[in-house]
């Protein structure tokens, strides 16, 4: 029997939370150096370091709370761990490298075939495949009028992986949450005069956060 904390929380949440903190710090330092910056610079510790570290703690500590099966815990610890590194690289360089997103697509396919999309969702497997193609595809088409870089190939590949692993419904919820939170953050920054209407604010970090949130929703949501 797995030991639990007061309130019934899995005791494994503590070491995974610590691991998430360590991985978040490491991911921030990795992103400061890799992929190599065009000017050869290396970013020092700043607010992004704090965001990624906190994100790492929250993402990994939640895995044993959400998933009871040992195999599911391993699979989604790896998936969400990759999300932490993607958060770091996107905040630092506005990049979701193929070396991370392409293996995530393969991992999403494994989750789909293995669980028939029942690991995190009760929607049928075929719907997960349709959502993994259609939702990022529509977002890419919708971003074209805003110019290159508004929604990139890395975003498409990441959402395809998330759709395979989580299903179309959760992917839609993830994107919707990302849009709402990004709008609120941008509004707050505008009111605080930290940005202008011409400032570029990456959408990727909000998508990543939305995907992690949607993945961790209770079964049947």
HUFENJO-V288083 format. One record per pair of residues at least 12 apart in sequence whose ideal C-beta (glycine too) atoms are under 8 Angstrom apart, sorted by the first residue. I is the first residue (numbers start at 0). J is the second residue. D is the distance in whole Angstrom. If there is no record, write none. Layout:
i=I j=J d=D
i=I j=J d=D
This chain:
i=8 j=64 d=6
i=9 j=63 d=4
i=9 j=64 d=6
i=11 j=63 d=4
i=11 j=72 d=8
i=12 j=60 d=5
i=12 j=61 d=7
i=12 j=62 d=8
i=12 j=63 d=5
i=12 j=64 d=6
i=13 j=60 d=8
i=15 j=59 d=5
i=15 j=60 d=5
i=15 j=62 d=6
i=15 j=63 d=6
i=15 j=76 d=7
i=16 j=56 d=5
i=16 j=59 d=6
i=16 j=60 d=3
i=18 j=59 d=6
i=19 j=55 d=4
i=19 j=56 d=4
i=19 j=57 d=7
i=19 j=58 d=6
i=19 j=59 d=3
i=19 j=60 d=6
i=19 j=80 d=8
i=19 j=83 d=7
i=20 j=52 d=6
i=20 j=55 d=6
i=20 j=56 d=5
i=21 j=55 d=8
i=22 j=55 d=5
i=22 j=59 d=7
i=22 j=80 d=6
i=22 j=83 d=6
i=22 j=84 d=8
i=23 j=51 d=5
i=23 j=52 d=4
i=23 j=53 d=7
i=23 j=54 d=6
i=23 j=55 d=3
i=23 j=56 d=7
i=23 j=83 d=6
i=23 j=87 d=8
i=24 j=48 d=7
i=24 j=51 d=8
i=24 j=52 d=5
i=24 j=55 d=8
i=26 j=51 d=6
i=26 j=55 d=7
i=26 j=83 d=5
i=26 j=84 d=4
i=26 j=86 d=7
i=26 j=87 d=4
i=26 j=88 d=8
i=27 j=44 d=7
i=27 j=47 d=6
i=27 j=48 d=4
i=27 j=51 d=5
i=27 j=52 d=7
i=27 j=87 d=5
i=27 j=91 d=8
i=29 j=84 d=7
i=29 j=87 d=7
i=29 j=88 d=8
i=30 j=42 d=8
i=30 j=51 d=8
i=30 j=84 d=7
i=30 j=87 d=4
i=30 j=88 d=5
i=30 j=90 d=7
i=30 j=91 d=4
i=30 j=92 d=7
i=31 j=43 d=8
i=31 j=91 d=6
i=33 j=88 d=8
i=34 j=88 d=7
i=34 j=92 d=7
i=34 j=94 d=6
i=34 j=96 d=6
i=36 j=92 d=7
i=42 j=91 d=6
i=47 j=87 d=7
i=47 j=90 d=5
i=47 j=91 d=6
i=50 j=86 d=8
i=50 j=90 d=7
i=50 j=204 d=8
i=51 j=83 d=7
i=51 j=86 d=6
i=51 j=87 d=5
i=51 j=90 d=7
i=54 j=83 d=6
i=54 j=86 d=5
i=54 j=208 d=7
i=54 j=211 d=8
i=55 j=83 d=5
i=57 j=211 d=8
i=58 j=79 d=4
i=58 j=80 d=8
i=58 j=82 d=6
i=58 j=83 d=6
i=58 j=211 d=5
i=59 j=76 d=6
i=59 j=79 d=6
i=59 j=80 d=7
i=59 j=83 d=8
i=61 j=79 d=8
i=61 j=215 d=5
i=62 j=75 d=5
i=62 j=76 d=5
i=62 j=79 d=6
i=64 j=215 d=8
i=65 j=214 d=8
i=65 j=215 d=5
i=65 j=217 d=8
i=66 j=118 d=8
i=71 j=114 d=8
i=71 j=118 d=6
i=74 j=106 d=7
i=74 j=109 d=7
i=74 j=110 d=6
i=74 j=118 d=7
i=75 j=118 d=8
i=75 j=119 d=8
i=75 j=214 d=7
i=77 j=106 d=7
i=78 j=103 d=7
i=78 j=106 d=6
i=78 j=107 d=8
i=78 j=110 d=8
i=78 j=164 d=6
i=78 j=214 d=7
i=79 j=211 d=6
i=79 j=214 d=7
i=81 j=99 d=6
i=81 j=102 d=8
i=81 j=103 d=6
i=81 j=106 d=8
i=82 j=207 d=5
i=82 j=210 d=7
i=82 j=211 d=5
i=84 j=99 d=6
i=85 j=99 d=6
i=85 j=100 d=7
i=85 j=157 d=7
i=85 j=203 d=8
i=85 j=207 d=6
i=86 j=204 d=6
i=86 j=207 d=5
i=86 j=208 d=7
i=89 j=153 d=8
i=89 j=201 d=6
i=89 j=203 d=4
i=89 j=204 d=5
i=89 j=207 d=7
i=90 j=201 d=7
i=90 j=204 d=6
i=93 j=148 d=7
i=93 j=201 d=5
i=93 j=203 d=7
i=94 j=153 d=6
i=95 j=151 d=7
i=95 j=153 d=3
i=95 j=154 d=6
i=95 j=156 d=7
i=95 j=157 d=5
i=95 j=203 d=6
i=96 j=153 d=7
i=97 j=153 d=7
i=97 j=156 d=7
i=100 j=153 d=6
i=100 j=156 d=4
i=100 j=157 d=5
i=100 j=160 d=6
i=101 j=156 d=7
i=103 j=156 d=8
i=103 j=157 d=7
i=103 j=160 d=4
i=103 j=161 d=8
i=103 j=164 d=8
i=104 j=156 d=6
i=104 j=159 d=6
i=104 j=160 d=4
i=104 j=163 d=7
i=106 j=160 d=7
i=106 j=164 d=7
i=107 j=131 d=7
i=107 j=159 d=7
i=107 j=160 d=4
i=107 j=161 d=7
i=107 j=162 d=7
i=107 j=163 d=3
i=107 j=164 d=4
i=108 j=163 d=5
i=110 j=163 d=7
i=110 j=164 d=4
i=111 j=124 d=6
i=111 j=127 d=6
i=111 j=128 d=7
i=111 j=163 d=5
i=111 j=164 d=7
i=116 j=166 d=5
i=118 j=164 d=7
i=119 j=164 d=7
i=119 j=165 d=5
i=119 j=166 d=7
i=119 j=169 d=6
i=119 j=214 d=6
i=119 j=216 d=8
i=119 j=218 d=7
i=120 j=165 d=6
i=120 j=166 d=3
i=120 j=168 d=6
i=120 j=169 d=5
i=120 j=218 d=8
i=120 j=220 d=8
i=121 j=218 d=7
i=121 j=219 d=5
i=122 j=166 d=4
i=122 j=167 d=6
i=122 j=168 d=5
i=126 j=166 d=7
i=126 j=167 d=5
i=126 j=168 d=8
i=127 j=162 d=6
i=127 j=163 d=6
i=127 j=165 d=8
i=127 j=166 d=4
i=127 j=167 d=6
i=128 j=162 d=8
i=128 j=163 d=7
i=129 j=167 d=6
i=130 j=162 d=5
i=130 j=166 d=7
i=130 j=167 d=3
i=130 j=168 d=8
i=130 j=170 d=5
i=130 j=171 d=7
i=131 j=158 d=7
i=131 j=159 d=5
i=131 j=160 d=8
i=131 j=161 d=8
i=131 j=162 d=3
i=131 j=163 d=5
i=131 j=167 d=8
i=131 j=170 d=7
i=132 j=159 d=7
i=132 j=162 d=8
i=133 j=167 d=8
i=134 j=158 d=6
i=134 j=162 d=6
i=134 j=167 d=7
i=134 j=170 d=5
i=134 j=171 d=6
i=134 j=174 d=6
i=135 j=154 d=7
i=135 j=155 d=4
i=135 j=156 d=8
i=135 j=158 d=4
i=135 j=159 d=6
i=135 j=162 d=7
i=136 j=155 d=7
i=138 j=150 d=6
i=138 j=154 d=7
i=138 j=155 d=8
i=138 j=158 d=7
i=138 j=174 d=7
i=139 j=154 d=8
i=139 j=155 d=6
i=148 j=199 d=8
i=149 j=202 d=8
i=150 j=202 d=7
i=151 j=203 d=8
i=153 j=203 d=7
i=154 j=202 d=7
i=154 j=203 d=6
i=154 j=206 d=6
i=157 j=203 d=8
i=157 j=206 d=7
i=157 j=207 d=7
i=157 j=210 d=7
i=158 j=170 d=6
i=158 j=173 d=8
i=158 j=174 d=7
i=158 j=206 d=7
i=158 j=210 d=8
i=161 j=173 d=6
i=161 j=210 d=4
i=161 j=213 d=8
i=161 j=214 d=7
i=164 j=214 d=7
i=165 j=210 d=7
i=165 j=213 d=6
i=165 j=214 d=5
i=169 j=213 d=4
i=169 j=214 d=7
i=169 j=216 d=7
i=169 j=220 d=8
i=170 j=210 d=8
i=170 j=213 d=7
i=172 j=209 d=8
i=172 j=213 d=5
i=172 j=216 d=7
i=173 j=206 d=7
i=173 j=209 d=4
i=173 j=210 d=4
i=173 j=212 d=7
i=173 j=213 d=4
i=173 j=214 d=8
i=174 j=206 d=7
i=174 j=209 d=6
i=175 j=209 d=8
i=176 j=208 d=8
i=176 j=209 d=4
i=176 j=212 d=6
i=176 j=213 d=7
i=177 j=202 d=7
i=177 j=205 d=4
i=177 j=206 d=5
i=177 j=208 d=7
i=177 j=209 d=4
i=177 j=210 d=8
i=178 j=205 d=8
i=180 j=205 d=5
i=180 j=208 d=7
i=180 j=209 d=7
i=181 j=200 d=7
i=181 j=202 d=6
i=181 j=205 d=4
i=184 j=200 d=8
i=184 j=205 d=8
i=185 j=200 d=6
i=188 j=200 d=8
